[in-house]
Amino acid sequence: MALLRNLLFTTSYDYYRFPWLKYRVDAPSVGNEFMSAMVWRASDRSTFKIQYRQRLSEENLLSPGDQIASIAEKVRRQLLLDFEHDLDKVFSIRSRLQTVDVVIGQEHFTGLMLTQDITAAWNRTSFSVRYSLFDSEDYESRMYIYEKDVLHSFYMPSFYGQGLRYYLVVRQDITPSITVWMRLSQTKYFDRETISSGLETIESDTKTTISFQIRFSF
């Protein structure tokens, strides 16, 4: 039964209750979250993962013509398929498909995201490249995904609408005491010509970010 020895199942369930008002909920509310995942280590170089998550909550819903919002049930379902494979001692790849399905009252929104990662490390150099395509009907069906960044930085952006996203992170050990990181990321939208709002408005369908970091060790 070698197959079973390489399988890992995880399940969790949380129930929560808010006895008072909170953000976007003008009344006491309850909710719960269920998550189940299976990881299969097919070989020393390949791993498959499938994860399902469902969250039930309550929030305000203002219907057309209403003056006061009512409290509606919100169900958010997420499915994740993930595959990792080490090509050799230097290169590895990771492919991911994630879907989102959100129901709020009579409204229904869906989202889909495809992601491909390539990473490599040799001698004093390492890099990580990601290319993603996303298609989400509404902000309610937005999707989150963790991205690598420079040292001690954490980034998990959200995506909705239609577009593509890519980034490149490079680390170079110049000397044993000097290390440099560089990160280039870009998001291009297919369904808009303006990004963000207010003082952060970008009059373009593309947003580019560049980060640079250098560390001296003594």
Buried (B, 14 or more C-beta within 10 A) or exposed (E): EEEEEBEEEEEEEEEEEBEEEEEEBBBEBEBEBBBBBBBEBEEEEEBBBBBBBBBBBBBBBEEEEEEEBEBBBBBBBBBBEBBBBBEEEEEBEBEBBBBBBBBBEEBBBBBBBBBBBBBBBEEEEBBBBBBBBBBBBBEBBBBEBEBBBBEEEEBEBEBBBBBBBBBBBBBBBEEEEEBBBBBBBBBBBEEEEEBEEEEEEEEEBEBEEEBEBEEEEE
